[in-house]
């Protein structure tokens, strides 16, 4: 892999990981359109460690409070009545679906699911679904109203992102809006929910990109991850402010237009689907 490709894909990962437009889908698209190849699911998973490191640092205080409260809850009944204790369990419960399904469909995720016909279709379909959730979701619920049922539903919504083009944040934000959560609450929970799953996925995929038959060196992987971290950190701060004041329609339009353009290019044979 060339250094240009490494830097570009690191930038793409950082820019798209937290936006509801599918980072894995964009890495697949950019790899094919500009470099005539697929960087691979393993490369995607490992560079996500950079963006998740950004989440860990940005939300360090919140994450630490959740962890400490969760630990105290095992011995203190009063702590078990707090919101932080419930939130910690909601993150754990919401992580289970993507973990189980990721292991069950690992082979499909690495190869067949990365077909650009599927990626393009998912961009359009879930763009429309996100738009409907924005339009019809009542958006009145604060984070304190989150329930176990919500955690499970949002966990399965996140798991849909195993298909490139769906978007992890897009899935959880869509489900959150449909459940009546305020936009900012849905986005914030999406960040927290992603941490265990994405970190585990990245660590699990490290051997694939450091194997002897990989054309990505350890240094290149490190640089791509660092680039993704720096850009991703900036995007977190921007997105949290953006969704407080604006709808997600700009992402809806972007997804649909990009998906339709790609479907047209595929139909004309301008780019390869595999």
N, C-alpha and C positions, 0 to 999 in steps of 0.2 A: 504494500500500500504506500502511495506517495505521501510526502509531507503535506502537500496541498490538500489532498483528500482527507487526511487526518484533521487538519485545522478546520476545514469547511464542515465536516461532519460533527466535530466538537461544537462548533458554533450553532449548527442546526439543532443539535440535541439540547443545548442550553436555551435556545430561543423558543423551542416548541414543547418542551417537556411539561410545562405547567399550563400552557394554553390548551383550550379544548379543541385542538386541531390534529392530534396524534403525532407524537414525536417519532414513534417507530415507523409510521407511515411516511413521514417526511424524510427520514433517513433512507428508507427504501427507495423513495422517488428520486431524491437527489443523487443517490449512488448510481441509479440506473440512467438518469437523464444526462448527468454531467461526467460520470466516470465509467459508464457502460458496464456496470457490475453491481453485485449485491454485497454490501459490507458484511451482512450476516446478522442473525438474531443475537449471537453472542457478543458481537461488537456493540450492538445497541444496548444490551443488558448491562455491560460493564461501564459504558459511558454514563449510564443512568446513575451510577454511583456518585459521579460528580455532582449531578443536580440534586440528588438526595442528600449529599453532604451539605449543600446549600440550605436545604430545608432544615436539617439538623441544627445548623448554626443559627439560622434566622429564627427558628422556634425553640431554641435551646432551653429557655426558661420554662416555656409551656411543657415541653417534653419532660424536663426534669421533674416538674411538679406532678405530672401524671404518673411518672415512674415511682416517685417517692410515695405518693398517695396510694397507689396500687399496692405497694409493698406493705404500707402501714395498715391497709384495709384487712389484711389477713389476721391481724391480732387486735384491731380496734373497731368495734361495732359502730361507733359514731362516724368514723372515717368512711365506712361503707355506705353512709347515707349522703355523702357529698357528690357533687356533680363530677369532679375530677376523677373520682374512683369509678363512676359509671362510664365516663368518657374513655378511660383506659381500657375497660372491658369492651367497649364498643369498637375501639381500634383493633383489639385482638380478634373479636368475633368477625369483624369486617374483613380481616386479612385471610381468614380460613378459605373462603371460596376460591380466590385467585391462586392460593398455594396449592390446593387440591387439584383444581382444574389445570393449573400449569404443569404439574407433574404428570397427570393423566394424558394430556395432549401435547407433551413436550416435542415429539417428533413432528407433529403437524404444524406447530408454531414455528419451528425452525425452517421448514421448507414450503409445503403447500400453501399455508396461510399467507405467505409473503408474495403471492401472485398479484401483480399490479391490477388485474381486473377486479379482484376482490378488494384490494386496498382502495381503489377509486370508487367502487360501489359503496363501500362503508363510509367514505368521506361524505358522499351525497346523502345516503340514507340517514345516518346519524346526525348529519347537519340539520336535516329537516326535523328530526325528532327533538334535537336541542332547541330549535326555533319554536316548536310547539310547546315545549316545556316552559320556555321563557314567556310565551304569550299567555298561556292558560294557567301556569302555576301561580297559586295565590300569594306566595312569598310573604308569609306573616310570622313564621315560626323562628324563634331564637334558638341558639345551640342548647340551652338548658332543657328544651323540650324533646331532645333526641331520645329515642327509645331503643330497646333491643331489636325490635322489629325493623326500625330504621337502619340500624347498623348492619343487619343481615341483608336487607334490600340493597343498600349502598355497596356492600361487599360484593354482591353478585354483579352490580352495575360496573364496579371496578374491574371485575374478572372479564367482562366483555372486551376489555382493552388487550387481551391476549391475541385478538385479531388485529393486525396492523390496519390503521385507518379509522378505528373506532374512537380511540383516545381514552386513556385512563381518567384524566381529569374531566373530559367531556362526558364520560359515562356517569361518573359520580355527581357531577354538577347537574346533569339532566335529571337523574333520579331524585336528587335533593330538591330541585325546583318543583318536580312533579309531586313530591311529598309535602310541599308547602314551606320548605325552608327558605329563609332569606338568601339572596344570592351570595353575600359575603360569608354567611355561615356555611353554605354548601362548599364554597371554594376552600375555606379554612379547614374543614373536615377532610376534604379531598387531599390536602397536603399531608395531614397527620396520618390518614389511612394508608397512604402510599409508602410510608417509610419502611415498615417491616417487610412488605412484599418485594419492593424494588431493591432494597439492600440485599435481601436473601437471594434474589434472582441474579444480581450482579456478581456476588461472591460465588454463586453456584456456576456461573458461566466463565469465570476467570480461567479455568484450565483450558477451555476451548480456544481462547485467543492467545494463550501463552504456549500452546502445544507446538511441537516442532514443525508441523505442516501448515501453520498459520503464517500469513505474510504480514502480520502486524507485530512489530517488535514491542517489547515491554516499554521502552521509552516512548514510542508513538502512542501506545495505549494510555500511558500516564499523562502525556500532553493533551490528548483529546479529552480526557476526564477532567483535567484542570481547566481547560477552556470551557467545558460544559458547566463546571462549578461557578466560575466567575460570571458568565453570562446568565446562568440560571438564577443566581442570587439577585441580580438586578431585576430579572423578570418577576420574581416573587413579590418584591416591594411594589413594582409597577402594577401588577395584576390585582393585588389586594385593594389598592386605591381605585383602580379603574372600575372594578365591579361594584364598588360602593356607589358610583355615580352614573354608570352606564349599563345598558343591557348587553347581552352577549350576541346580539344580531350581527355585529361585524364579523364574528367568528363563524356564524352560520353562513353568511354570504360567501366568505372566503372558502369554506369547506366545499360548498356546493359548486362554486365556480371552478375551483381547482379540480374537483372530482370529475366534472363534466369535460374540462379541457383534457384531462388524462384519458378519459374514456374515448374521446375523439382521436387523440394521438394513437391510442392502442388500436382503434378501428382502422385507422389509415396505415398502420404498420410503421409508424414513425419511431416507436420505442417498443422494446421487448417486454412481455409480461412476466418472464421468468428470469 
